[in-house]
């Protein structure tokens, strides 16, 4: 609910460790199964998955049915339709990839906020009010006006990925933007765009001094401006010590592949013993 999202954001800003799993399978069945495992949120990844708007509706419903918050990774800062539909369909948060400048992130935040009220980002908000995609809208369609006027802006959580060298250079200005709630490190693209993958290779690029300096700079900017620091990483202890508290630690496709490979290897070993 809207009030729950405000509380959720407040808990993250207070430093609560928040754990999530990426959804790339585009399957409502798998999405609901993953959601029931106890993650705090699922990242429904439209950027790197075959997810159309109708499929997104079912994935968000499955996420909430399983008891998780839903974050949608949209196409980018200028994906107005994707941002609008993610929130109209019931997403709790969006993750905006590929940004380079504060102007990029400010545009994404504007698409997520109605130009009403005094919530952060409202002054520059450009979100369209028309809504007919979500029959389960709180209070039915009659609840639209109080949602727009009183709750919408405070319950739409916006995260920007810091995954380019330009975004890294501009991270202080980005984190100062009203309406932005989180800066989220995409470590693969950031290391590549900084030239570190070429210089050190993978995985060496993620332990080099330049990368450590970069992620420390991002965490410091978040702390300075009261934003949540997020990371696609399972090194919870190491990254939390730097100030990160929001983590994508798993992925549905990767987890299934790893578990199936482990299971099959065990059964092949047993079968080979039987053949002796």
BAFI-3210 file (N, C-alpha, C; in Angstrom, 3 decimals, decimal comma, padded with zeros to 6 digits):
// residues 276
n [1|2|3|4|5|6|7|8|9|10|11|12|13|14|15|16|17|18|19|20|21|22|23|24|25|26|27|28|29|30|31|32|33|34|35|36|37|38|39|40|41|42|43|44|45|46|47|48|49|50|51|52|53|54|55|56|57|58|59|60|61|62|63|64|65|66|67|68|69|70|71|72|73|74|75|76|77|78|79|80|81|82|83|84|85|86|87|88|89|90|91|92|93|94|95|96|97|98|99|100|101|102|103|104|105|106|107|108|109|110|111|112|113|114|115|116|117|118|119|120|121|122|123|124|125|126|127|128|129|130|131|132|133|134|135|136|137|138|139|140|141|142|143|144|145|146|147|148|149|150|151|152|153|154|155|156|157|158|159|160|161|162|163|164|165|166|167|168|169|170|171|172|173|174|175|176|177|178|179|180|181|182|183|184|185|186|187|188|189|190|191|192|193|194|195|196|197|198|199|200|201|202|203|204|205|206|207|208|209|210|211|212|213|214|215|216|217|218|219|220|221|222|223|224|225|226|227|228|229|230|231|232|233|234|235|236|237|238|239|240|241|242|243|244|245|246|247|248|249|250|251|252|253|254|255|256|257|258|259|260|261|262|263|264|265|266|267|268|269|270|271|272|273|274|275|276]
n.u [000,837|000,231|000,933|002,494|004,667|005,857|006,712|008,416|010,416|011,365|012,453|014,566|016,108|016,892|018,796|018,256|019,044|018,248|017,009|016,936|015,705|016,418|014,178|014,119|012,999|010,494|008,222|005,143|004,565|007,102|007,918|006,043|006,651|009,327|008,872|007,583|009,603|010,690|012,168|012,794|012,125|011,391|013,170|011,878|012,905|012,766|014,599|016,464|014,992|012,322|009,771|006,634|004,093|001,605|002,476|004,026|002,072|001,032|003,310|003,842|001,537|001,897|004,231|003,382|001,392|002,915|004,066|006,047|007,694|007,696|010,013|010,660|012,844|013,233|013,343|015,061|016,100|014,532|012,372|009,449|006,891|007,337|007,980|005,635|003,741|004,760|004,295|001,526|000,598|001,125|003,690|006,057|008,416|010,877|013,754|016,239|018,183|021,404|021,792|023,460|023,716|022,641|020,452|019,319|018,440|016,745|014,692|013,653|012,694|010,745|008,840|007,767|006,386|003,495|002,436|001,643|000,975|003,371|005,331|008,653|010,014|007,628|007,302|008,532|007,188|005,763|004,057|001,373|-002,111|-004,256|-005,669|-006,247|-005,500|-005,335|-007,409|-007,504|-006,889|-006,360|-009,307|-010,765|-011,533|-012,506|-010,753|-008,742|-008,422|-007,849|-005,501|-003,785|-003,658|-002,822|-001,222|000,247|002,810|004,485|004,671|005,844|008,750|011,966|014,847|018,143|020,468|023,940|026,096|027,754|030,713|030,279|027,967|029,059|030,907|029,092|027,698|027,226|025,635|023,509|022,510|021,449|019,002|015,593|012,989|014,384|015,270|017,203|020,529|021,995|024,335|025,477|027,578|028,946|028,584|029,498|032,224|033,098|032,539|034,209|036,589|037,911|037,495|038,756|041,359|041,964|040,666|038,063|037,365|038,919|038,608|036,762|037,928|039,938|041,795|040,698|038,014|037,083|037,399|035,501|032,979|032,949|032,791|030,220|028,601|029,170|028,069|025,383|024,932|025,432|023,314|021,053|020,072|019,227|021,651|022,318|023,117|024,057|024,922|026,334|027,990|027,370|028,325|030,809|030,057|028,065|029,516|030,619|028,468|026,284|022,968|020,882|020,252|020,501|020,666|020,339|019,260|016,549|016,798|019,561|019,811|018,179|019,509|022,006|021,285|020,038|022,171|023,898|022,310|021,939|024,590|025,107|023,277|024,250|026,681|025,847|024,584|026,743|028,148|026,403|026,744|029,108]
n.v [-001,187|002,403|003,746|001,775|001,756|004,201|003,727|001,600|002,806|004,614|002,855|001,807|004,092|004,431|002,546|-000,205|-003,486|-004,621|-007,085|-008,516|-010,235|-010,713|-010,834|-012,449|-014,380|-013,949|-015,262|-015,701|-017,776|-018,626|-016,181|-015,686|-017,898|-017,340|-014,989|-015,932|-016,895|-015,202|-012,911|-009,350|-007,726|-007,936|-007,562|-006,778|-007,220|-005,357|-004,328|-006,265|-008,489|-010,456|-008,862|-007,664|-005,017|-006,238|-008,677|-007,651|-006,714|-009,146|-010,155|-008,281|-008,564|-011,218|-010,948|-009,343|-011,007|-013,054|-011,821|-009,824|-006,642|-004,732|-003,862|-002,275|-002,511|-000,148|001,071|003,251|006,644|008,253|006,800|007,314|006,129|003,534|004,037|005,300|003,211|001,188|002,184|002,715|000,136|-000,894|-001,071|-000,728|000,605|002,028|001,258|002,982|002,654|003,359|006,162|009,339|012,003|014,584|015,812|013,740|011,969|013,631|013,947|011,329|011,105|013,063|011,905|010,076|011,411|013,222|016,513|017,904|018,961|018,795|016,926|015,461|016,237|016,947|019,538|019,542|017,557|015,423|013,362|011,639|011,863|010,225|007,026|003,657|001,076|-000,647|-002,496|-003,236|-001,013|000,914|001,371|001,306|002,843|005,202|005,997|007,371|010,220|011,048|009,549|010,702|013,347|013,127|010,851|009,608|010,683|010,343|007,642|006,489|005,118|005,991|004,931|005,398|004,024|003,984|003,614|004,405|006,174|008,872|009,290|008,620|010,710|012,752|012,186|013,444|015,669|014,298|012,823|014,847|015,453|016,247|013,915|011,719|008,670|006,732|005,699|003,383|000,892|-000,459|-002,831|-004,220|-002,802|-000,303|-000,759|-001,511|000,807|002,616|001,760|-000,179|-002,916|-003,555|-002,845|-004,390|-006,787|-009,285|-011,109|-009,079|-006,321|-005,458|-005,385|-003,603|-000,590|001,759|001,124|000,594|003,138|004,456|003,288|003,927|006,682|006,951|005,868|007,719|010,052|009,377|009,217|011,854|013,234|012,010|009,707|006,327|003,773|001,513|-001,777|-004,135|-006,944|-009,577|-009,444|-008,735|-008,025|-006,715|-004,604|-003,316|-002,210|-000,077|001,528|000,702|-000,614|-001,774|-004,481|-006,427|-009,727|-012,189|-014,056|-015,205|-016,919|-017,521|-018,781|-021,047|-022,356|-022,894|-024,549|-026,697|-027,655|-028,472|-030,440|-032,298|-033,081|-034,472|-036,611|-037,803|-038,698|-040,627|-042,356|-043,214|-044,682|-046,789|-048,099|-049,372]
n.w [000,000|-000,228|002,156|003,340|001,582|002,127|004,721|004,223|002,655|004,556|006,439|004,964|004,551|007,113|007,325|007,232|006,221|003,079|001,006|-002,242|-005,226|-008,633|-011,418|-014,325|-015,838|-016,850|-016,072|-014,489|-012,679|-011,690|-010,657|-008,566|-006,983|-006,250|-004,824|-002,569|-001,004|000,841|000,278|000,439|-001,682|-005,220|-008,222|-011,097|-014,211|-016,821|-018,579|-019,346|-020,147|-021,663|-021,444|-021,817|-021,608|-020,770|-019,770|-017,720|-015,973|-014,914|-013,679|-011,676|-010,142|-009,333|-007,820|-005,642|-004,670|-003,645|-001,493|-001,648|-002,144|-005,186|-007,591|-010,648|-013,325|-015,641|-019,096|-019,300|-018,507|-020,099|-020,724|-020,716|-021,076|-020,116|-017,405|-016,517|-016,973|-015,325|-012,708|-012,864|-013,127|-010,677|-009,524|-006,868|-006,918|-009,144|-011,135|-012,683|-015,448|-017,033|-016,940|-017,245|-016,514|-014,173|-015,249|-016,768|-014,725|-013,311|-015,142|-015,245|-012,608|-012,696|-014,348|-012,650|-010,733|-009,742|-010,684|-008,255|-004,852|-002,095|-001,917|-002,316|-005,461|-006,616|-007,606|-010,084|-011,338|-013,865|-014,303|-015,828|-015,078|-015,809|-015,358|-015,876|-015,759|-013,629|-011,968|-009,289|-007,914|-004,976|-003,195|-005,494|-008,691|-007,818|-005,925|-007,104|-007,156|-004,396|-004,188|-006,115|-005,130|-002,467|-001,830|-003,917|-004,871|-002,670|-002,438|-004,612|-005,405|-006,434|-008,048|-009,200|-011,404|-010,966|-013,203|-015,172|-016,203|-016,399|-014,840|-012,395|-012,064|-011,811|-009,526|-007,043|-007,660|-008,803|-006,613|-005,134|-006,141|-005,804|-005,229|-006,100|-004,645|-004,259|-005,031|-007,113|-007,566|-010,540|-011,006|-013,104|-015,587|-014,750|-014,135|-016,667|-018,208|-017,009|-017,935|-016,561|-016,726|-019,071|-018,367|-016,058|-016,355|-015,737|-012,819|-011,718|-011,981|-010,119|-007,679|-007,732|-006,898|-008,064|-008,528|-005,955|-004,857|-006,390|-005,669|-003,020|-003,170|-004,244|-002,192|-000,186|-001,278|-001,235|001,530|002,277|001,076|002,018|000,731|-000,200|-000,487|-002,970|-004,348|-006,808|-005,719|-003,763|-001,633|001,201|003,785|003,288|001,553|003,007|005,035|003,760|003,472|002,046|001,730|000,376|-001,586|-004,552|-004,576|-005,740|-008,680|-010,637|-012,960|-012,997|-010,499|-010,809|-012,904|-011,710|-009,550|-010,856|-012,402|-010,364|-009,154|-011,268|-011,742|-009,392|-009,629|-011,969|-011,066|-009,218|-011,002|-012,528|-010,617|-010,296|-012,680|-012,576]
ca.u [000,000|000,977|001,517|003,549|005,832|006,530|007,393|009,503|011,486|011,930|013,294|015,799|016,914|017,435|019,902|017,875|019,528|017,099|017,518|016,029|016,070|016,040|013,296|014,383|012,337|009,218|007,211|004,382|004,699|008,407|007,935|005,321|007,423|010,464|008,365|007,184|010,777|011,025|012,907|012,106|011,613|011,837|013,482|011,343|013,917|012,336|015,733|017,174|014,073|011,251|008,600|005,797|003,246|000,619|003,250|004,428|000,927|000,939|004,493|003,665|000,511|002,514|005,175|002,626|000,700|003,905|004,454|007,220|007,627|008,064|010,768|010,757|013,922|012,646|014,277|016,024|015,586|013,569|011,332|008,270|005,807|007,700|007,868|004,205|003,038|005,225|003,578|000,094|000,319|001,259|005,063|006,383|009,642|011,520|015,204|016,500|019,554|022,095|021,839|024,790|023,707|021,544|019,297|018,704|017,760|015,651|013,605|013,039|011,933|009,566|007,850|007,226|005,723|002,443|002,764|000,747|001,429|004,682|006,267|009,861|009,875|006,322|007,401|008,910|006,518|005,058|003,321|000,001|-003,069|-005,195|-005,302|-007,303|-004,840|-005,230|-008,721|-007,371|-006,432|-006,940|-010,559|-011,349|-011,173|-012,872|-009,626|-007,691|-008,180|-007,049|-004,171|-003,001|-003,476|-002,309|-000,360|001,002|004,212|005,254|004,735|006,556|010,172|012,772|016,270|018,940|021,711|025,202|026,787|028,589|031,717|029,686|027,107|029,960|031,423|027,986|026,885|026,811|024,510|022,405|021,943|020,787|017,742|014,341|012,252|015,238|015,365|018,284|021,545|022,194|025,522|025,521|029,043|029,507|028,634|030,343|033,631|033,385|032,535|035,392|037,774|038,594|037,426|039,832|042,650|042,223|039,909|037,021|036,743|039,887|038,185|035,901|038,720|041,028|041,635|039,823|036,617|036,795|037,225|034,251|031,802|032,995|032,294|028,769|028,010|029,323|027,089|024,077|024,874|025,392|022,025|019,948|019,547|019,577|022,724|022,015|024,211|023,820|026,078|026,010|028,956|026,596|029,152|031,788|029,433|027,330|030,507|030,837|027,263|025,214|021,996|019,858|021,029|019,996|021,639|020,067|018,476|015,793|017,357|020,875|019,624|017,659|020,583|023,022|020,746|019,824|023,482|024,377|021,493|022,231|025,928|024,982|022,598|025,167|027,675|025,185|024,356|028,028|028,442|025,537|027,173|030,383]
ca.v [000,000|003,661|004,005|000,785|002,172|005,274|003,080|000,799|003,736|005,149|001,820|001,707|005,283|004,241|001,608|-001,618|-004,290|-005,008|-008,084|-008,818|-011,173|-010,266|-011,698|-012,383|-015,502|-013,480|-016,256|-015,413|-018,895|-018,529|-014,928|-015,873|-018,860|-016,621|-014,019|-016,608|-017,370|-014,296|-011,704|-008,093|-007,184|-008,539|-006,624|-007,252|-006,602|-005,137|-003,951|-007,442|-009,623|-010,359|-008,500|-006,615|-004,430|-007,167|-009,602|-006,921|-006,705|-010,426|-010,327|-007,451|-009,218|-012,408|-010,480|-008,921|-012,179|-013,814|-011,095|-008,971|-005,376|-004,887|-002,815|-002,544|-001,822|000,361|001,151|004,330|007,882|008,877|005,801|007,847|005,148|002,442|004,506|005,497|001,933|000,450|002,656|002,514|-001,287|-001,260|-001,173|000,080|001,354|001,818|001,373|003,656|002,364|004,047|007,623|009,946|013,341|014,926|016,099|012,452|011,441|014,552|013,629|010,080|011,398|013,847|010,987|009,273|012,278|014,118|017,928|018,393|018,748|019,269|015,809|015,651|016,019|017,369|020,801|019,256|016,336|015,444|012,110|011,798|011,463|009,209|005,686|002,664|-000,211|-001,438|-002,570|-003,391|000,265|001,077|002,103|001,335|004,024|006,372|006,373|008,015|011,622|011,153|009,001|011,721|014,556|012,935|009,706|009,082|011,080|009,815|006,176|006,038|005,137|006,126|004,617|005,598|003,257|004,669|002,552|005,013|007,061|010,204|009,307|008,638|012,072|013,642|011,520|014,362|016,436|013,351|012,477|016,024|015,677|015,917|012,882|010,535|008,040|005,753|005,518|001,935|000,561|-001,581|-002,983|-004,670|-001,702|000,766|-001,139|-001,477|002,178|003,287|001,184|-001,053|-004,295|-003,677|-002,701|-005,425|-008,009|-009,652|-010,207|-008,187|-004,918|-005,108|-005,283|-002,648|000,645|002,726|000,738|000,818|004,583|004,846|002,890|004,705|008,012|006,849|005,698|008,982|010,995|008,968|009,609|013,320|013,761|011,267|008,713|004,932|003,275|000,157|-002,464|-005,485|-007,594|-010,469|-009,199|-007,865|-007,499|-005,761|-003,411|-002,592|-001,438|001,160|002,331|000,156|-001,376|-002,321|-005,405|-007,529|-010,768|-013,403|-013,940|-016,448|-017,792|-017,992|-019,709|-022,307|-023,009|-023,393|-025,657|-027,832|-028,203|-029,170|-031,633|-033,261|-033,623|-035,469|-037,794|-038,452|-039,405|-041,826|-043,273|-043,806|-045,698|-047,948|-048,765|-050,045]
ca.w [000,000|-000,263|003,465|003,523|000,811|002,870|005,845|003,636|002,306|005,804|007,049|004,176|004,839|008,460|007,215|007,258|005,102|002,266|000,072|-003,332|-006,286|-009,972|-012,184|-015,763|-016,511|-017,405|-015,713|-013,262|-011,753|-011,030|-009,897|-007,307|-006,186|-005,664|-003,857|-001,328|-000,275|001,936|-000,119|000,719|-002,942|-006,467|-009,295|-012,369|-015,066|-018,199|-019,422|-019,849|-020,212|-022,655|-020,652|-022,397|-020,553|-020,231|-018,951|-016,518|-015,064|-014,209|-012,838|-010,492|-009,334|-008,734|-006,800|-004,464|-004,122|-002,891|-000,292|-001,852|-002,853|-006,592|-008,275|-012,078|-014,044|-016,876|-020,214|-019,141|-017,931|-021,001|-020,985|-020,041|-021,099|-019,220|-016,025|-016,261|-016,882|-014,147|-011,529|-013,062|-012,947|-009,278|-009,010|-005,696|-007,185|-010,438|-011,209|-013,960|-015,874|-018,140|-016,844|-017,221|-015,932|-013,269|-016,106|-017,069|-013,543|-012,995|-016,065|-014,786|-011,396|-013,065|-014,909|-011,550|-009,742|-010,192|-010,404|-007,204|-003,490|-001,656|-001,799|-003,121|-006,892|-007,114|-008,341|-011,463|-011,758|-015,148|-014,463|-016,288|-014,057|-016,283|-014,908|-016,059|-015,974|-012,414|-011,303|-007,846|-007,367|-003,632|-003,190|-006,820|-009,467|-007,031|-005,078|-007,890|-006,790|-003,163|-004,443|-006,809|-004,339|-001,112|-001,557|-005,056|-004,961|-001,549|-002,456|-005,813|-005,056|-007,644|-007,895|-010,409|-011,445|-011,236|-013,935|-016,201|-015,621|-016,309|-013,655|-011,242|-011,935|-011,471|-008,507|-005,984|-008,204|-008,974|-005,308|-004,567|-006,852|-005,101|-005,942|-006,189|-003,330|-004,154|-006,071|-007,145|-008,353|-011,471|-011,003|-014,379|-016,545|-014,225|-014,334|-018,107|-018,717|-016,459|-018,568|-015,603|-017,202|-020,058|-017,693|-015,060|-016,606|-014,771|-011,841|-011,090|-012,028|-008,982|-006,456|-007,945|-006,113|-008,731|-008,329|-004,544|-004,690|-007,040|-004,900|-001,775|-003,534|-004,415|-000,868|000,535|-001,836|-000,705|002,939|002,323|000,615|002,600|-000,206|000,038|-001,345|-003,402|-005,052|-007,319|-005,129|-002,644|-000,559|002,077|004,869|002,779|000,983|004,049|005,776|003,006|003,556|001,206|002,510|-000,523|-002,418|-005,383|-004,235|-006,514|-009,901|-010,782|-014,002|-012,542|-009,382|-011,355|-013,666|-010,783|-008,776|-011,761|-012,746|-009,170|-008,984|-012,326|-011,521|-008,328|-010,159|-012,923|-010,253|-008,707|-012,115|-012,882|-009,611|-010,567|-013,908|-012,358]
c.u [000,878|001,675|002,657|004,810|006,592|007,317|008,588|010,690|012,154|012,845|014,610|016,704|017,525|018,529|019,544|018,406|018,323|017,585|016,487|016,593|015,586|015,154|013,545|013,654|011,056|008,067|006,478|004,513|006,006|008,487|007,233|006,058|008,594|009,989|008,003|008,379|011,223|011,910|012,100|011,477|012,082|012,089|013,005|012,083|013,443|013,502|016,372|016,286|013,017|009,935|007,855|004,850|002,229|001,288|003,668|003,294|000,874|002,134|004,383|002,615|001,080|003,477|004,442|001,880|001,642|004,455|005,654|006,841|008,155|008,784|010,867|011,949|013,388|013,725|015,342|015,336|014,518|012,495|010,057|007,142|006,102|007,565|006,401|003,505|003,483|004,439|002,063|-000,304|000,597|002,661|005,240|007,566|010,075|013,027|015,531|017,950|020,111|022,164|023,285|024,817|022,561|020,284|018,563|017,860|016,586|014,443|012,892|012,181|010,666|008,458|007,148|006,390|004,651|002,824|001,800|001,410|002,837|005,681|007,508|009,613|008,586|006,416|007,758|008,224|005,768|004,269|001,873|-000,972|-003,974|-004,743|-006,469|-006,747|-004,937|-006,567|-008,619|-006,833|-007,103|-008,197|-011,261|-010,953|-011,545|-011,755|-008,539|-007,382|-007,424|-005,652|-003,279|-002,665|-002,701|-001,223|000,606|002,482|005,069|005,431|005,394|008,054|011,009|014,244|016,971|020,197|022,889|026,089|027,562|029,596|031,185|028,791|027,945|030,495|030,341|027,177|026,437|025,598|023,284|021,725|021,238|019,394|016,538|013,564|013,063|015,422|016,604|019,250|022,002|023,348|025,264|026,989|029,651|029,667|029,513|031,814|034,018|033,500|033,706|036,683|038,500|038,556|038,501|041,197|042,986|041,581|038,818|037,404|037,673|039,453|037,397|036,661|039,880|040,770|040,673|038,344|036,203|036,574|035,877|033,043|031,767|032,447|030,770|028,076|028,073|028,315|025,691|023,912|024,705|023,993|020,823|019,290|019,972|020,677|022,457|023,112|023,713|025,025|025,638|027,021|028,329|027,473|030,096|031,156|028,638|028,285|030,831|029,620|026,103|024,271|020,937|020,572|020,139|021,034|021,479|019,355|017,783|016,414|018,698|020,727|019,120|018,750|021,606|022,524|020,523|021,152|024,052|023,620|021,835|023,601|025,895|024,342|023,477|026,224|027,088|024,976|025,640|028,444|027,632|026,008|028,475|030,161]
c.v [001,246|003,930|003,036|001,189|003,292|004,686|002,268|001,684|004,289|004,135|001,675|002,908|005,224|003,181|000,142|-002,334|-004,874|-005,886|-008,432|-009,782|-010,613|-011,311|-011,451|-013,464|-015,093|-014,414|-015,857|-016,526|-018,804|-017,275|-015,086|-016,847|-018,151|-015,667|-014,669|-017,050|-016,425|-013,117|-010,458|-007,510|-008,063|-007,427|-007,242|-006,499|-006,472|-004,828|-005,166|-008,676|-009,380|-010,090|-007,366|-006,086|-005,398|-008,208|-008,936|-006,892|-008,003|-010,646|-009,483|-008,049|-010,435|-012,025|-010,115|-010,090|-013,021|-013,086|-010,186|-007,606|-005,586|-003,650|-003,217|-001,791|-001,459|000,508|002,214|005,587|008,533|007,892|006,216|006,823|004,011|002,822|004,666|004,156|001,124|000,872|002,499|001,059|-001,773|-001,429|-000,268|001,007|001,118|001,958|001,864|003,419|003,427|005,568|008,117|011,268|013,515|015,233|014,813|011,965|012,334|014,279|012,360|010,319|012,172|012,950|010,180|010,089|013,132|015,561|018,556|018,196|019,225|018,139|016,087|015,325|016,549|018,619|020,581|018,033|016,492|014,158|012,393|011,206|010,329|007,819|004,734|001,255|-001,159|-001,496|-002,687|-002,127|000,503|001,944|002,112|002,603|005,316|006,848|007,127|009,424|011,747|010,568|010,056|012,876|014,332|011,872|009,318|009,411|010,488|008,313|005,620|006,225|005,088|005,873|004,812|004,751|004,179|003,610|003,081|005,929|008,482|010,311|009,336|010,041|013,035|013,163|012,462|015,178|015,540|013,073|013,649|016,243|015,323|014,881|011,641|009,975|007,179|005,879|004,070|001,602|-000,659|-001,880|-003,395|-003,530|-000,568|000,453|-001,086|-000,046|002,986|002,788|000,181|-002,515|-004,553|-003,682|-003,888|-006,771|-008,201|-010,969|-009,175|-006,738|-004,502|-005,038|-004,295|-001,360|001,641|002,408|000,939|002,296|005,036|004,504|003,564|006,104|008,008|006,732|006,995|010,023|010,670|009,425|011,122|013,858|012,959|010,282|007,314|004,538|001,815|-000,439|-003,811|-006,315|-008,471|-010,350|-008,227|-007,236|-006,406|-004,478|-002,630|-001,754|-000,118|002,079|001,836|-000,700|-002,067|-003,183|-006,300|-008,635|-012,043|-013,050|-015,258|-017,408|-018,367|-019,026|-021,063|-023,071|-023,629|-024,612|-026,890|-028,482|-029,001|-030,484|-032,703|-033,885|-034,702|-036,754|-038,534|-039,264|-040,697|-042,864|-043,971|-044,890|-046,968|-048,759|-049,538|-051,531]
c.w [000,000|001,055|003,753|002,782|001,507|004,041|005,352|003,298|003,556|006,468|006,298|004,439|006,223|008,490|007,261|006,017|004,372|001,120|-000,991|-004,339|-007,623|-010,643|-013,674|-016,553|-017,227|-017,080|-014,436|-012,228|-010,975|-010,172|-008,563|-006,402|-005,496|-004,568|-002,525|-000,483|000,828|001,570|000,253|-000,543|-004,099|-007,471|-010,608|-013,470|-016,512|-019,126|-020,078|-019,911|-021,278|-021,929|-021,358|-021,323|-019,970|-019,349|-017,644|-015,498|-014,241|-013,292|-011,566|-009,568|-008,614|-007,617|-005,510|-003,832|-003,272|-001,678|-000,418|-002,399|-004,269|-007,107|-009,756|-012,647|-015,420|-017,946|-020,075|-018,641|-018,799|-021,463|-020,253|-019,972|-020,132|-017,756|-015,637|-016,058|-015,676|-012,915|-011,676|-012,819|-011,531|-008,747|-007,795|-005,968|-008,621|-010,265|-012,612|-014,379|-016,825|-018,054|-016,787|-016,454|-014,946|-014,066|-016,473|-015,892|-013,154|-013,901|-015,621|-013,553|-011,720|-013,606|-013,820|-010,580|-010,408|-009,856|-009,416|-005,852|-003,240|-001,455|-002,648|-004,595|-007,473|-007,984|-009,809|-012,027|-013,061|-015,376|-014,861|-015,276|-014,523|-015,895|-015,118|-016,164|-014,791|-011,679|-009,790|-007,185|-006,012|-003,645|-004,528|-007,547|-008,749|-006,126|-005,807|-007,404|-005,469|-003,322|-005,088|-005,874|-003,044|-000,959|-002,680|-005,036|-003,851|-001,577|-003,709|-005,587|-006,331|-007,316|-009,236|-010,342|-011,731|-011,886|-015,141|-015,528|-015,488|-015,076|-012,384|-011,005|-011,446|-010,266|-007,388|-006,434|-008,382|-007,636|-004,641|-005,151|-005,978|-005,914|-006,210|-004,782|-003,151|-005,325|-005,987|-008,077|-009,237|-011,721|-012,334|-015,359|-016,056|-014,456|-015,806|-018,611|-018,184|-017,098|-017,692|-016,029|-018,244|-019,375|-016,811|-015,384|-015,570|-014,126|-011,224|-011,025|-010,789|-007,661|-006,597|-007,176|-006,749|-008,489|-006,875|-004,259|-005,252|-006,182|-003,527|-002,022|-003,656|-003,059|-000,068|000,041|-001,337|000,735|003,080|002,034|001,121|001,663|000,230|-000,947|-001,679|-004,255|-005,560|-006,890|-003,971|-001,496|000,443|003,154|004,362|002,288|002,025|004,889|005,082|003,050|002,713|002,050|001,660|-001,570|-003,281|-005,253|-005,067|-007,805|-010,167|-011,793|-013,553|-011,434|-009,871|-012,096|-012,739|-010,018|-009,641|-012,145|-011,584|-008,983|-010,017|-012,142|-010,443|-008,838|-011,165|-012,172|-009,699|-009,814|-012,532|-011,896|-009,869|-011,762|-013,717|-012,126]
res [x|x|x|x|x|x|x|x|x|x|x|x|x|x|x|x|x|x|x|x|x|x|x|x|x|x|x|x|x|x|x|x|x|x|x|x|x|x|x|x|x|x|x|x|x|x|x|x|x|x|x|x|x|x|x|x|x|x|x|x|x|x|x|x|x|x|x|x|x|x|x|x|x|x|x|x|x|x|x|x|x|x|x|x|x|x|x|x|x|x|x|x|x|x|x|x|x|x|x|x|x|x|x|x|x|x|x|x|x|x|x|x|x|x|x|x|x|x|x|x|x|x|x|x|x|x|x|x|x|x|x|x|x|x|x|x|x|x|x|x|x|x|x|x|x|x|x|x|x|x|x|x|x|x|x|x|x|x|x|x|x|x|x|x|x|x|x|x|x|x|x|x|x|x|x|x|x|x|x|x|x|x|x|x|x|x|x|x|x|x|x|x|x|x|x|x|x|x|x|x|x|x|x|x|x|x|x|x|x|x|x|x|x|x|x|x|x|x|x|x|x|x|x|x|x|x|x|x|x|x|x|x|x|x|x|x|x|x|x|x|x|x|x|x|x|x|x|x|x|x|x|x|x|x|x|x|x|x|x|x|x|x|x|x|x|x|x|x|x|x|x|x|x|x|x|x]
***
